[in-house]
Amino acid sequence: MMLLLALGAAAATPQVTAKIKVAANTQPCAAAAGGRYVWVSEYASPWLVRIDPATNRVLGRTQIGFGSCGLGYGAGSLWVEDTSSNTVSRVSATTAKRIKAIPVGTQPYDATFAFGSAWVTANGSGEVDRIDPARNKVVKRLELPGAVGVVAAFGSIWASGSAGVVRIDPATNRVLTTVPLPHAAWTAASDDAVWVTNGNGVTPIDPETNTAGPSVVLGTTFLGDPALVAGLLWVPKVRANTVAVVDPSTRTVRQTIKVGLGPFVVTEVNGEAWIPSWNGRDVWRLRP
């Protein structure tokens, strides 16, 4: 009986706790926690939306660059990549004002903050840029053709591109290794692996051996940016309006969850999943 209860709990469907409305036709893209708020980028408008997670209310908007999506939080700021403007907007989490528009490589695709710096992939110019928050400028550029996703894990920066996945040592700014992986795109990390989406699934990379394992096939050619939520890997299936929940330990799909229109990025915030609807006008908040 205890085993059956445990299995039932593991398979329980996550609960939608809120659908937070944003402006129409703005293509809400990604979310990040910073300070007291959750912030949502809007790809089709030059605004960063500030949400109070206690009330699920939109409190305000900050003007940033155009084509914003990936963002990270660190040094008291949000770091938002502006794909069309070729900048990273630094926004104060306290004042909600843009501090600086920092020029980066062309077509920035993803951003995170780790090891005291902001890290940005630039797909057009084929590079990973490191931004020093004390100087608000790029202090290192590392070549990575077709750069897409970036994640910090296991003492390193991992970035994906057309050649596969590079592992960068933040202490030396040197590429330690390149893991060959066709169609490498968006990235996330579990307790024992870095996960990278590819043409039809998600592939684990062992940080001990720097080798890719067998992919978990998800049967779609348009996967978004995943995240680890409550120990499970949530992978958005953009055109299907669903999220595949993958168990990293068994490397199987636990369940598939129906969400808003065009989920492109999943973000973990305090144990919950925040999923903006790229093709809709809301941000879904789910409790596992």
N, C-alpha and C positions, 0 to 999 in steps of 0.2 A: 504493500500500500504506500509506504513512504517513497519508494522508487517511482511509482506512478504519479504521485503528487509532485515530485521533483521534475519529472518529465513534462507534466502539464504546465508547471510554472515556467519552465524553460521555453515552452512553445507559445506562451501567452502573447496575444497580439498587443503591441504597444498602444497606449491610449493617447488620442489627440487631445491635448489640454487647451490649445488655442489655435485659432486661425487669424493672424493679425493682418488687418487690411493696410495696404500701402497704395500709393497713387497708381492709377491705371496706366498701362503702356510704358512702364518704366523698367521692366525686366529685372526684378530683384534677383540678385545672383548668389551672394555668399553672406555669411554672418560670422561675427566674432564677438566674444565678450571682452569688455575693456572698462575698468572702473566699475561704476554702478550700473552700467547699461549693456545692452546687446546692440550691436551696430550692423546694419545691413547695407551692402553696396547695391547700386542700381546701374545696370549696364547701359540702359537706353536713356538715362538722364544724368546730369552731372551733380548727383546728390548722394550723400551718405546719411542714412536714416538712423536716428537714435531712438531706441525702444526701452521702456522701463519694464524689466522682466517681472516685477512685482505686480504690475497692473495690466501688462500686455498692451500698453498704449504707446503710440508714436508720439514722442515729445518734441521732436524737431528734426531739421535737416541741415546738413553742412554742405556747402558747395565745394566740389572737388573737380577732378578732371573728367574727361569723357571716356566711356567704355570701361567703367570700373567693375571689378569682380573680386579676385583674390585679395585677402587682407589678413593681417596679423596684429597682435597687440604686444607692446613692449616699450620700456622707457617712458611710461605714462602716456603713450600715444597709440593711435591706430595707424597702420602703414598699409595704404590701399593702392593697388596697381591700377593705373589708368591706361588701358590698352590703346585707345585711340589718341591719347595725348602724349604717350611715351614718357610718362612721369609716374612717380610714386607720391601720393599725397600723404603728408604727415598731419594727422589731426589730433589735437589734444583731447584726451578722454575726460578732462576736467572742465574745460571751457567750451568744448565742441567746436573750436575754431581751427581752421587749417593753418598750420604753422609754416609749411613750406611745400612747394611743388618741386620735387627733386628729379632732374632729368636722369633717365636710365636708358637702356638699350631699346630698340624699336619693338613694338608690340609686346609689352610685358604681359605675362599670362598668369603668374601666380606669385604670392608673397607670403612670407612668414617672418617671425622674429625669434631669434635664438642665439645663444652664445654672445649676447651683448650687441647684436647687429640685426638689421633687417636684410633679408635675402630675397632676391627677385629673379624670376626667370624671364628672359626676353626672347620670344620665339622668332621674331623677325631678324634680329641681329645675331641670334644663336649664341647666347651667353647666360651666365649666372652672375648677377651683380650683388656685391656686398656693400651695404650702406652703413656708415658710421653715424650713430645718432648724435654724437657730440659735434660733428661737422656738417651734418645734413647733406652729405654727398657720397657718391660712389667712391670707395677706396680700393676696390678690387674687382676685376672682371675676369671670369674664367670661361673659356670657350666651351660651348655645348650646342652644337647644331640642332635646330628644331626644338629648343628647350620648352618644356611644358610645366610639369609639376615640381614642387619642392616641399620637403618635409625634414624636420630635425628629429633624429633618433639615434640612440646608441653612440652618443658622443660625436656624431657627424652630421653633415648636411647631405641629403640625398636628393638629387635632381634628375629628372628624366628628359630624354631627348631622342632624336632619331637614331643615335648610336646605341642607345640603351640607357642605363642608369649610372650616373657617376656618384662616387662617394668622396666627399670633400672634408678634409681635416680643417676645422675652423681655427686651430692654433697656428697653422702654417699657410693656410689658403692654397693648399695643394690638393690635386686630385689623387686619392690613394689608389683607386681602382675604377674600372668601368665594367659593369655587368651587362653583357649583351642581352638585349631583350627587344624583339621586334615590336613596333607600334607602341612603345612605352609612352604613357600619358600621365594620368593623375596619380597622386601618391598619398599614402597614409602609413601608420605604423601600429603594430600590436606589440605585445610584450616580448615576442620572440622573432619578429620579422618586419621587414618593410614590404608594403603591398603596393603594387603598381597595376593600374588598369592597362589593358591591351585591346586588341581588336574585338575580342568576344568574351573577355573575362577579366579576372584579376589574378596576378602572379605574386607569390611570396618570395622574398630574397632573404636568405639566411645571413645575418650580420657577422656570424662567426667564420663562415667560409666564403662570403661574398658570391654566392651562387644562387641562381633562380631555381625554384622548385616547380612542380607541376601546377598549372593554372587551374583555378576554379572557373569552369565554363558557365557563363551567364546567358548565353544565347542572344546577344544583341551587339550591334556595331556602334552604338552611341552610349557610352558610359560616362558618367560625370565624376566629380571629385569626391572620394569616399572619406569616411572618418570612423574611428573606433568609438563606439557608444556602448557603455555597460559591458565591456569586454567582447563585443561583437563588431564585425566590420559591416558598416552600412554603405552600400554601393548604389548610387542613383542610376536608374535606367531612364534616361531623359525622355525618349519618345514614348515609352510605355507608361509614364506618369506613376512609376513605382520605385521602390527601393528594395534591393535584394539584401537580406541580412545573412552574412556569412560567418560561420563559426571558425575562428582561426585555428582552434585546436584540432578539429576534425576535418577542416577544409571542405566543408559542405554548406549548402544553402539551407539555413534553418527555415526561413519563410520569406515571402514577398509581400510588401506592404504597399497599399494604395495611398498615394499622397496627392499633392496639388499638381497643377499643370506644368510640365517641364522642369522637374527637379534637377538642378545642375550641380549643386554643392550641398553636402551634409556637413554640419558642424556640431561638435559636442560642446555643450555648455552646462556645467554643473550636473552631469549625468543624464542630460536630456539631449534629444536631437532637434536642431533647428534647421528647417529646410525651406528656403525661399522657393517660390513658384516662378520660374523664369518666364513661362508663358501665361502666367496668371497675375493676380494682384494681391497676393497674400503670402504670409510667412507661416508655415506650419510648425508647431511646437509639439513634440511627441515625448511621452514618458515611457521608457521601456518597461 
